[in-house]
């Protein structure tokens, strides 16, 4: 039976009907995220998918920003992107609109990590750490095909980890290794303003030594910082994704060297892979979350 996966973002809501072949998206829908009435827009997207599809839908999975209680389906806390989001009861609203359908909800990055662990770069491993590196830092821990549960629903949240830069300064990994942090570091070193990471990477590929130094040292420092976390939770594979994480070798290579250098044996020898599912990962992961909830009859 087919499943619906929904990804709620700060700027857009994207969704799709995912076939029983779990990486095939049969139909898609997308809408801007409104400043208010976000859940109403989510319900409209789900209804559009259902109405355009002839076959029955068995489940709905939703990835949402913020700290999400997957048991109640409520948003516990939220960041500045959606400041009024905290306290939203996603499950109640969606279940009222689709009362006979299994519904599962979790944090958006956790859902993306689930998709990669099950059907992407983490496929075939029993335990995986997913690291999303983009405008911010997020993560997920997947064991035996399931997201790791935790008392406060933050297992895999990585952005507040500290790392150490070559100058000895300690800072959160989000501040120095996410896209804005990398751009700022280059701007400060170059004495320029108004750049973005695309321009920094263009200069990197043209042979700009400063761009190479910033990217290489900051991603190495990220790897060193994450290596301690890897040792603590002890997983088989690390999957690096997100807009920055998917850039390729300039990001993946120094990050992997940092993992090898900073960790303790044998955890510092784990496989490190770039994510494979691209922008489909949150939809595929959400659909998988929903499909797996059917066995618990959580609706």
C-alpha angles and dihedrals in degrees: 000000000000124000135207121229121196126190115196111201135175092254105022144020113221128184145161147181108253120206125228083259087078102219097048114099108199100184134011138202132185135181136167114264106247121222089237135021093035093158091052088056091048090053090049091052092050092047091050091054094046094047092051094050126078099200125074120266115227102190147001123220122190132194112200134180120252133034105319128193101222092198098056097025092230129135106240098187137353139197132238095279091073104015096171093049098091113102095026112145100215096172095053093052096045094042090053090056096042105026100170099049129094110247129195128178134187141149112299097239092045088054091048090051091051090055092051093045094051103036109006137050093330095054113130095026124107095213130029141174114211117201118193112200115184132105084337139007126260138153152182137215116215123189125179092347097309136096111253110256119220139179095254097029093241101111106142096022102139108166096098095054113117127230135179124241123213091262089060095252116140119217141151114281090236091058096054108024106038118089098268092046093051091048093048092049091053093046092051093048093046096041092236136122138200098045129133132207092261089062092046090053092047088056090046091057091046089059101261103167093204093053089049092050094050095046095042098047096042094049091045088053090050090053092050091051094047092047090070091052090048090054091050097052097029109214133171100231140020118210116199115204143147129090094300096034091057095054089098137225097359088063102028098048101055090039090055091047088053091052090051093046101042104042135075124251130295097011091059090065096063120129114270116199137174114242115264108196098067117191091347092068097090093048093046092045093048091049090050091050090052095046092051091050090065090077090059093047089227095172 
